[in-house]
Amino acid sequence: MHLRERVVTGLMSRELRRQLREDKKPLIGISGATPHHAQLTEAAGFRLFFHSGSQAAAHILGLPDAGLMTLTEATDNLRRICQAVSIPVIADCENGYGTVVNTTRAVHEYIAAGVAGFFLEDQIFPKRCGYTKGVEVVSIDEACGKYRAAIAERDKMDPDVVIIARTDSRAAVGGGLDEVLRRCDAYLSVGVDMLMVMALQSREEMRKVLETFPGKDIYINATSIRPALTSAEFEQMGVATYNISISKVAQIMMERFLARCRESGADAFNDFAREADVSPQKTLGYLELTGFPAVVELERRFLSREALAKYDGSIGEYDPRGTSAT
């Protein structure tokens, strides 16, 4: 059971399909690694959450994105993410965790966890972060086999789940833009729903990919392009979606705060709270976001009036009954 209301699995895949078909593009997603990242995303009004395998390895395991997170660890985390929100979750399915056989099981577990879509990359096993030197990709034939396996398992479980073929071939050993175009063409011919292209090096390369496959939904991770693309450029380019990583922002902000904390101790947090105009009650906002009011509702349904008197007989910075109760 989850304390937050969750839309039934299956509805989210149809919602993602609807967004891709009807909503203004590009769709802006927020990427992160944990259920709380997803909850923050939904609370801010965004309607799409991207699960990052790289960030999950860091946040959940404290390990580098080098193929070290297992399928079981990934799906356990994904299940909690999908249960925590009522917006579509697009998940990082890595390289299928092995062969076509492993890929089939991975797709089964991901869909069972509740994802609305997933991207599957063409790296060798074990993989590594797509922005790390030393990336290698499998042959086009092997990659296409995985995509066919993924489509077959998806069609059995939930035909609305969106399958995104991700190619890391631009920055890989022996890679280049021509190889990206060959692979995108091959992957589309297999029947994937979308393309995801990593590590393009310029706006010109980005335009070339988009112009080569007009009318196709394409997600381009533009992290390597300098200067960084603006919101207007993403819209003008015609990409289907892009994401912004809150987990990376959080890392940088926490590093800066901890540096200040080493110098001034408690004063660092006091200064932060004052500068950000954050009250003590506001620092406990995660209790509200994660569903503490639902705890109160369950208690009201099933506990006696005497048992509920604990709220009036105690003090605290946060009252889960709401502001009207204080």
Secondary structure, DSSP 8 states (H G I E B T S, - for coil): --SS----TTHHHHHHHHHHHHS-SSEEEEEESSHHHHHHHHHTT---EEE-HHHHIIIII---SSS-S-HHHHHHHHHHHHHH-SS-EEEE-TTTTSSHHHHHHHHHHHHHHT-SEEEEE-B-SS---TTSTT--B--HHHHHHHHHHHHHHHHHH-TTSEEEEEE-TTTSTT--HHHHHHHHHHHHHHT-SEEEEE---SHHHHHHHHHHSTTS-EEEE-TTSSS---HHHHHHHT-SEEEEEHHHHHHHHHHHHHHHHHHHTHHHHHHHHHHTT--TTGGGHHHHHTTHHHHHHHHHHHS-HHHHGGGTTS--S--TT-GGG-
